[in-house]
Amino acid sequence: MKGHRQEYVEDKLMDHESAVRRIENWRLKNSKIVFTNGCFDILHKGHVSYLAEAASLGNKLVVALNSDASVKRQGKGDDRPINNEDARSIVMSALGFVDMVVFFDKDTPIELIELLRPDILVKGADYDPEETDKNAKSYIVGSDVILNNGGKVKAITLIEGYSTTSIINKLKA
């Protein structure tokens, strides 16, 4: 038997179809939907700060996690992800300000962004909300979709010195 706190965490994990239904319900209550994505492999202070700020931009925060296969294709290293998608999704769902966790298996979350149509799309400040060249490294995937639907695209300043790669490098040293 699962406790209600475990159910609270697991209730945030959605497949795409369930995510659409839940977001439709949130919209009926005039909730502003904020969307961000990433690997979030080893959750650290930088991630938590970023996600908390993203959550403060609206009423509901949706975090799209790269599937394990998607992380592997990013070329971050043979040992990545350190934590598998199940582990990453449970840790992410445990954060009180995260309202939904959904996976994407492609190289980018564009299909999920088109499906869920969030009001606000958020990335870290290493991306540029003004960039329109889809081939530019600083381009925010899906920004055109959000802007064309009257939404907003934001970049959040990241805390210096915190990254999964730096944590892994410290452990290896």
N, C-alpha and C positions, 0 to 999 in steps of 0.2 A: 504494500500500500504506500503510495506516494503522499508526502505531506503537501500542504497547500503552498508552501514556498517553492517546492520543486515544480509544482503545477504552474505557478506564476512564471517561472523561468521558461518552461517548455511551451507554455501558451503563446509565447512571443515568436516561436519558430514557425515559419510559414513556407509552404510551397507557393508557387506563383499564383495559382488559382485562388487559394485561400487569402493571399495577400491582397488581391484585387477586391475581394468581397469585404475584407476588414477595412480597407481604405475607403471603399464606398460608404460604409457605415460611419466612419470618422467624418467623411465629407458632409453627411446628413446633419452632423452636429457642428458644422462650420469649422472643423479643425484645419489648421495649416499644416501640411505634410512636408517635412524636411527629409531629404534623402542624401545619404553619403555612401561611399563604398570603399572597400579596401580589403587587404589580407588580414590585418590585425592579428598577426601571428603570435607574438609574445606581447600581451597587453601591458602597457607601461604608462607612466605619468603623462607623457606627450599625447598618447591616444586618448586617455581619459579627459584631459583638458580640452582637446580638440572636439571630442564627442559631446561633452557638456556644453561647450559653446554652440555647437551645431544645434543641439536640442533646444537651446534658448531662443533660437530664431523662429520657432513655430510651436505647435501644440503636440505634434507626434513626430518622433524620430525613427526613420526606417534606415537600417544599416544593411547594405547588400555586401555579403562576404564572397570573395573569390572562392570557388570550389578548390579542392586540392589540385586537381588537374590544371585549373586556370592559374594557380600560383606557380606550378612547375613550369608552365609555358612563359612566365615572365622572366625567366633566366636569372633569378636571384641566387641560385646555387642548388646543387644536387640535394643538399640537406634541408631544403625548404619545401613546404612549410615544416617548421619544428613541431607545431601542434596540428593535428589533423582537423578537418572541417567540423567534425562533431564536437571536439574539445573547444575549438574557437567559437562555435556558435553558442555553446552553453555559457562560456565565460562572458561573451558579449551580451547575451540575454539576461544575465544576472545584474547588469547595470540598470539601476532604477530609471534612468532617463532614456534608455533605449526601449522603444515601444514595439519594434518588430525587427526580426532578423530573417533575411531571405538570401538564398545562394544564387549566384550566377556562374555558369560554366564556360562562358565565352571569354575572349580576351578582354572585352570591355562590357560594362553593364548597359549598353545602349538599348537592347531589347527590353530589359526590365524597366528602364526609365520611360520608354515609350508605352509600356504596359501600365505602369503605376501612375504616370503623370504627376509627380510631386509638384508642390507649389514652389519649393526652394531646393535648389541643388547646391551642395556644399562640397568643396575640396580644400586641401591645405594650400597655404600661400605659395607653394612651389608651382601652383597652377595659376593661370590668369583668366579671370572671368571675361575679360575684354578680347581675348584671343579668338579669332574666327578661322584661322588656318587649321583644319582638322589634322594636318600632318605635323604641326608644331608640338614639341614635347610639353609645352605649357597649356595646350588646349584642353578644356574640360569636356570630356565626352558627354554628349547629351545636352550641352548648354543651348544649342540651337533649338532643340525640342522644347525645352523649358521656356526660353524667351519667346518663342512663337506662340506658346500657350498662355502668355501673360505672367509667367512666373519670374523668379529671381534666381540669379546665380551668384554665389558668394565664395570668397576665399578666406580661410581662417589662418591667422598667424600660428605657426607651429613653435613649440617650446624648443629652444636650442639644446642640443646635447642628448636628445632622447630619440632613439630609433632602434628598431629591432636588430638591424645590421650591427649597430654599435654594441648592443648587448651581446650578440653572438660573438663578435670580435673580442670582447672582454673575457668571455668564457673560454675562448680558444687560447688566449694569451697566457 
